[in-house]
Every structure is written in structure tokens, then in C-alpha cells.
Amino acid sequence: MTPGRVLSATLAVLSLPLCPVGAGAVDAERDAAERTTRERIAAAGTALPADAPGQKLAALAEQAGADPRAFAALERAQDEYVARTLSEWGDGPERKAFQEAGLQLQRNAERTSAALRAAAEAGDAAAIRMLHSGVLGKIARLEAAAKEAGLRLAGRWERERAMREREREQREREAAERARDQRR
């Protein structure tokens, strides 16, 4: 088991609610709370290796769950464990790894910030170059020319449609005249 998991399991034991439910609580609630406490203690005890200092805390927690007088011994053991863990943390490899990770994170943040500044400057420079190049004016003229061409094509199409309509009407008139001439 990794040291981090041992510490997590031990801290789980430390955070167990061992105080009995209030005197006015319903028996079912008290039984449920005691059962939950016993289950948590058992889970923490099985998660810890047999020779781990946290195993002692799990055993003391189990005793304190059954005998309120053992609660003071559990508190002392918890205080000793936390003090020992914090002193090991001060010089241990986890702290060094944590500090190195913090430094790496800070360097990455600085590089990211520099890259964002460079990107913003490049974007500003591109916008300025675009304004000075006259590209926007050319685009506006092209859009105007395209719109004008579209209007001319629409007008041409409308004229051709009107001409086809007139030709159709003319053919219908001629066909009607031929039909009248044939009846006479």
C-alpha cells in the first residue's frame, strides 16, 4: 500500500464520529449511527497494512466505540500520529515531490502567460497590418461589385422571364386564332 493510501485510510479513522447520538435520539437512529461507525472502523482497519501505525488507531477507535473511557486514549494516539506524520512530511520525499510539482506548475503558468502575451501581440500586429494594407477596403469593393452583379443578373433573369411570358401569351393567342379560323 502506498504511503498516500495509508495516510488517507488513517485520516479516515481520525475523522470517524465516535460520540454517541444525543440522549433524546430514537433507538433506531442510535443503532444506525453505531453500525455506521463500526463499519467505517472495520473498513479503515482492513485498508491499513498490519504493521502500520494507523492500525493501532483503528483498534483504539473500535475500543472507543464500545467504551467511552477509551476515547481519551484514542485522542492522544491521534494527536501523536498527526504530529509524527507532519514531522515526516516536513523532510519526507512526498513533500519534496510536492514542492517540485509546485515549481513545475509555476514554470508552466509563466510559459503559458508568455505564450498568451505573444499571441495577443501577434493578433494586434496582424490587425494593424490588415488596416494598413487596405484589404478591408478591397473586400468592401468586392462585396459591392458582387452585390451589383447579383442585381444585374436578377434584373436580366426577370426580363427574360417576362419575355418568355409574353411569348407564351402570344403563342396562346395565335393558337386560339387558328382554332377560331378552323371552326369557320
N, C-alpha and C positions, 0 to 999 in steps of 0.2 A: 504494500500500500504506500502511495506517495506521501511525503510529509504534508502536503497541502490537504490531502483527504483525511489524514489523521487529525490535523488541526481542525478541519471542518466538522468532523464527527465529534471531536472533543468539545468544540464550541456548541454543538447541538446539545450535548449533555448539560453544558453550563447554562443554557437558556431554557431548560425544562421548567415548567411551572410545578413546583413541588408543594406549594402551600395548599392546604385543603380548601375546598369550596366553602363559602360562607356558611355559618351555622344555620341560617334560615333556608338554605337551599334544599331542594327536593332530593330525596334519596337517589332517584334515578340519575339526576344530573351529577351528583357526587360520585356515584358509581361509574358513570361515563367518563368523568374527569380523571378518576383514579385509573381506570382501564387505559385511557389515552396516555397517561403519564407512564404507566408500566410498559405499554407498547413502545413508546419513544425511548425509554431507558433500554429496553431489550434490543431495539434496532440500533441504538448507538453502541451498545456493548458488542453486538455482532459485527459492526462495521470497523471496530478497532482491533488491531493485532493484539495477541495475548500479552505481549511484553510491553505494550505501550502505556505511558503514564495516564492516558485518558481512560484506560481500562479500570484503573483504580477509582477514577471519578465516576465511572458508570456504576461500579459496585457501591460506592458511597451514596450515589443518587438513589439506587434501588433500596438501600437501607433507610435513607431519609424518607422515602415514600411510605415505608411501613412504620418507622419510628421517628416522630418529630424531634426527639432529642439528638438524633444523628445529624440533624440539619446544620448545626454549628460546625461539626467536623467537615461536612461537605463544603461549607463556605470557606473554611480555612484551606482545604485542598484545592478548591477552585482558585482562590487568590494566589496560592503558591504556583499553580500551574500557569496561570496567566502571567505572573511575574517572570517565571522561567522562560516561557515562550517569548515574551517581549525581549528578554535579555539575549536569547538566541537570535531573535530577529535582528537585533542591533548589529551583530557581527556575522550573521549567517549568510550562506550563499543565496538564499532566496532574496534577501534584501539587496545584495549586490546585483542580482539579475533584475530585480525591480528597478533599481536606480539606473542600470544600463538601458532598460526598456524606456524609462522616462526620458533619458538623454536622447535616445534614438527618436522618440516621438517628437521631442522638441526640435531636433535637427530636421526631421521630415516636415514639421509645420513651417519652419523657416524657409526650407526649399520650396514648399508649396506656395507660401506667401510671395517669394521672389518670382516664381513662375507666373503667378496671377498678376503681379505688377507688370512683368514683361509683356504678358498677353494684353493687358489693358493699354499699355503704351503702344503696342503694335496696332491694336484696334483704333486708337486715336490717330496714329500716324496714317493708317490706311484711309480713315475718313477724311483727313486733311488732304491727302494726295488725291482722293476722288473729287473733292471740291475743286481743287486747283486744276485738275485735268480736264474739266469741262464735260466729263462723262454724263453727269446728270442732265445737262442741257441737251446733249446729243440724244439721250434716251427720251427726253420730253419731246424733242422734234420728231424722233422716230414714231413715238406713240401718236402724235398729232397727224403725221403722214399716214400711219396705218388707219387711224380713225377716218380721215378724209377719203382714203382709198375704199374703206368699207362703205362709206356713204355713197361714193360714186357707184360702186358695184350694186348696192341696194337700189339706187335710182335706175341704173341700167336694167336690172332684173325686173323692176316694176314697169319700166317702159316696154320691155319685151313681153311681159305678161299681158299688159294692156293691148299690145299689138296682136298677140295670139288670140285674145278675147274678141277683138274686132274682126279678125279673120274668121273665127268660128261663127260669129254672128252673121258675117257676110255669107259664109257657106250655107248657113241655115236659111237665110233669105232666098238665096239662089235655088236651094233645094225646094223651098216652098213654092217659088215661082214656077219651077219645072213641073211640080205636081199639079198646080193650077192649070198650066198650059196643057198638060196631058188629059185632064178632065174635060176640057172644052172640045 
